[in-house]
Amino acid sequence: MRSNKPIALVTGASAGIGKAVSLGLVKAGYEVIGTGRNTSRLARVNGVTYLDLDVTSDESVTAAVEQVIQRYGRIDVLVNNAGVGSAGAAEESSVAQVQALFDINVFGVIRMTNAVLPHMRTQRCGRIVNISSVVGFIPAPFMAPYAASKHAVEGYSESIDHEVREYGVRVLLVEPGWTNTGFETNSVRPDTPMEVYAKQRTIADKLIVEAVKAGDDPDAVAQAVVAAATDTKPKLRYPAGSRAGLVSTMRRVVPSRAFDRQIRKMNQLAG
């Protein structure tokens, strides 16, 4: 089966940002394959073909990419959206818990990229769009493992983009701010909670809930992804939503001491 449309593969397409991105790419004229761990129970988006995929499994990633290639003959855009959040003080999460988060947020991106790149290099074209976050370039107290994973995705993406440009492939970043999704309910809770952090953890949890509720619609992220996929001269980074662009500018121009004070004030941290 071949399609006259360009082919887009989206991980974590079951809800929230991934669902909005899939719909946005369909509207932009793409044949979209959306993935999730178990797609049989999804409320499906018209125009999206669904495929089971676990980004923590080498075998699952390889099988899914080969299935897309066999069916459509190519992959023009990969959107690495699958991810999980975290909550709690850094000291409250065991190394094993953080490793599990990185296995999705970072190594999932790497597995997918490694699986798709050989095909894109052969085609001499392709875009890999990695969903990062504003916490990929700013601190996030009481979300340290999540912030660390997004910092890792930023460094990985910017570095590999230099490696593959000569083959017609670009690796780009979309950086949402707070987005109105189920982020807070799906975040990993600390597996070794400590009383010393309990009060501030409660404050942080409340701030996250409020920020998500007041956040941008997932469509804002979808618009940024479509731009990254289709721009003739793509940018490395695409802030997604009204606040993300402002935060990105502030990070560049505000003196570090003033920025640090603002982070502590926003997070109601003493000292």
C-alpha positions in Angstrom: 0.0 0.0 0.0 1.4 3.4 -1.0 0.2 6.9 -0.5 0.6 10.1 -2.5 0.7 11.9 0.8 3.9 12.4 2.9 4.1 9.9 5.8 4.2 11.0 9.4 4.8 8.7 12.4 3.7 10.1 15.8 4.5 8.4 19.1 2.3 8.8 22.1 -0.7 9.6 20.0 -3.3 8.3 22.3 -4.3 11.6 23.9 -3.4 15.2 24.7 -0.5 16.6 22.7 0.0 13.5 20.6 -3.7 13.3 19.6 -3.7 17.0 18.6 -0.4 16.7 16.7 -1.9 13.7 14.7 -5.0 15.7 13.8 -2.9 18.7 12.9 -0.7 16.7 10.5 -3.8 15.1 8.9 -5.2 18.6 8.2 -1.8 19.5 6.8 -2.1 16.8 4.2 -0.1 13.9 5.9 -0.8 10.3 6.0 -0.5 9.8 9.8 0.4 6.7 11.8 -0.2 7.3 15.4 1.2 4.9 18.0 0.5 4.0 21.7 1.2 1.0 23.9 -2.4 -0.3 23.4 -4.3 1.5 20.6 -7.3 -0.9 20.5 -9.1 1.1 23.2 -8.5 4.6 21.8 -11.0 7.2 20.8 -9.7 7.4 17.3 -9.0 10.5 15.1 -10.3 10.4 11.6 -7.5 10.0 9.1 -5.1 8.4 11.5 -3.9 4.8 11.3 -3.1 3.4 14.7 -0.2 1.0 15.5 0.9 -0.5 18.8 4.3 0.6 19.9 6.3 0.6 23.2 9.2 3.0 22.9 11.0 1.3 25.8 11.4 -1.9 23.7 14.0 -2.2 21.0 12.0 -5.1 19.4 8.7 -3.1 19.4 10.3 0.0 17.9 12.1 -2.0 15.1 8.9 -3.9 14.3 6.7 -0.9 14.1 9.1 1.1 11.9 9.5 -1.8 9.6 5.8 -2.2 9.4 5.3 1.4 8.3 8.1 1.1 5.8 6.6 -2.1 4.3 3.2 -0.5 4.1 4.0 3.0 2.9 7.6 2.7 1.5 8.9 5.7 3.5 8.7 7.9 6.6 8.9 11.6 6.0 8.3 12.9 9.5 8.8 11.3 12.9 7.3 13.1 15.9 8.8 11.8 19.2 6.0 12.8 21.6 5.8 9.8 23.9 6.8 10.8 27.4 6.0 10.9 31.1 6.2 13.6 33.7 7.6 13.5 37.3 6.7 15.1 40.6 8.4 15.5 43.9 11.9 16.4 45.1 14.8 14.9 43.3 16.0 13.1 46.5 12.6 11.4 46.8 13.0 9.4 43.5 15.1 6.3 43.4 17.7 5.8 40.7 15.6 3.0 39.3 12.5 5.3 39.1 14.5 7.9 37.2 16.0 5.3 34.9 12.5 4.2 34.0 11.5 7.8 33.2 14.6 8.3 31.1 13.9 5.0 29.3 10.7 6.6 27.9 11.6 10.3 27.6 15.2 10.0 26.4 16.0 6.5 25.3 12.6 6.2 23.6 13.6 9.2 21.5 17.0 7.6 20.7 15.4 4.2 19.8 12.9 5.8 17.4 15.6 8.0 15.9 18.0 5.2 15.3 15.2 3.1 13.7 14.0 5.8 11.3 17.3 7.5 10.3 18.6 4.8 7.9 15.4 5.2 5.9 15.5 9.0 5.9 19.2 8.9 4.8 18.3 6.6 1.9 15.5 9.0 0.9 17.8 12.0 1.3 15.1 13.8 3.2 13.1 13.7 6.4 12.3 15.6 9.6 12.5 14.3 13.2 10.6 16.5 15.5 11.2 16.0 19.2 8.7 17.3 21.7 10.8 18.9 24.4 9.6 21.5 26.9 10.4 24.9 28.3 11.9 22.9 31.2 14.4 21.6 28.7 16.2 25.0 29.1 15.1 26.3 32.5 15.1 24.8 36.0 12.0 23.0 37.3 12.1 22.5 41.1 10.3 19.4 42.2 10.3 18.1 38.7 14.1 17.5 38.4 14.1 14.1 36.7 11.6 15.3 34.1 13.6 18.5 33.5 16.8 16.5 33.2 15.2 14.2 30.6 14.1 17.2 28.5 17.6 18.9 28.9 19.0 15.6 27.5 16.6 15.6 24.6 17.6 19.2 23.8 21.3 18.3 23.8 20.8 15.1 21.8 18.6 16.8 19.2 20.8 19.8 18.6 23.9 17.6 18.3 22.5 15.0 16.0 20.9 17.7 13.8 24.5 18.7 12.8 25.3 15.1 12.0 22.5 14.4 9.6 21.9 17.7 7.7 24.2 16.6 4.8 21.8 13.7 4.2 18.8 16.0 3.9 17.5 15.2 7.4 16.8 17.7 10.1 16.2 17.0 13.8 14.1 19.8 15.4 12.7 20.7 18.8 9.2 21.8 19.8 9.2 23.4 23.2 5.7 23.7 24.8 5.0 25.6 28.0 2.3 24.4 30.3 -0.3 22.7 28.2 -3.9 21.8 29.2 -3.5 18.0 29.2 -3.5 15.2 31.8 0.1 15.9 32.6 -0.2 16.2 36.3 -2.4 13.0 36.7 0.0 11.0 34.6 3.2 12.2 36.3 5.3 9.7 38.2 5.0 10.2 42.0 8.2 9.8 44.1 8.7 6.2 45.3 10.7 7.3 48.4 8.7 10.3 49.7 10.4 12.2 52.6 8.7 14.2 55.3 11.3 17.0 55.0 9.9 17.8 51.5 6.2 17.2 52.2 5.1 20.8 52.6 7.0 22.1 49.6 5.9 19.1 47.5 2.3 19.9 48.3 2.8 23.5 47.2 4.5 22.3 44.0 1.7 19.9 43.2 -0.9 22.6 43.6 1.1 25.0 41.3 1.4 22.3 38.6 -2.3 21.6 38.7 -3.1 25.3 38.4 -0.5 25.8 35.6 -1.8 22.9 33.6 -5.4 24.0 34.0 -4.5 27.5 32.7 -2.2 26.2 30.1 -2.2 26.4 26.3 -4.5 24.2 24.3 -2.7 21.2 22.8 -3.5 22.7 19.3 -0.8 25.2 20.0 1.8 22.4 20.1 0.3 20.8 17.0 0.7 24.1 15.1 4.4 24.3 16.1 4.9 20.6 15.0 3.3 21.3 11.6 5.5 24.3 11.1 8.6 22.3 12.0 7.5 19.6 9.6 6.7 21.9 6.7 8.8 25.0 6.9 11.1 25.4 3.9 13.9 26.8 6.1 13.2 25.1 9.5 14.4 26.5 12.8 16.1 24.3 15.4 13.6 25.4 18.1 9.9 26.1 17.9 8.4 27.5 21.2 4.8 26.3 21.3 2.2 28.6 22.9 2.1 32.1 24.1 4.1 31.6 27.3 6.8 29.4 25.8 8.1 32.1 23.5 8.2 34.6 26.4 10.1 32.2 28.7 12.6 31.4 25.9 13.3 35.1 25.4 13.6 35.7 29.2 16.1 32.9 29.5 18.3 34.5 26.9 18.1 38.2 28.0 17.4 38.3 31.8 20.6 38.2 34.0 21.1 34.8 35.6 20.7 36.1 39.2 17.4 37.8 38.4 16.2 34.7 36.6 17.1 32.6 39.5 15.1 34.8 41.9 12.1 34.7 39.6 12.2 30.9 39.5 12.2 30.8 43.3 9.4 33.3 43.6 7.2 31.4 41.1 7.7 28.2 42.9 7.2 29.8 46.4 10.7 28.7 47.6 12.2 30.3 50.6 15.7 31.7 50.8 
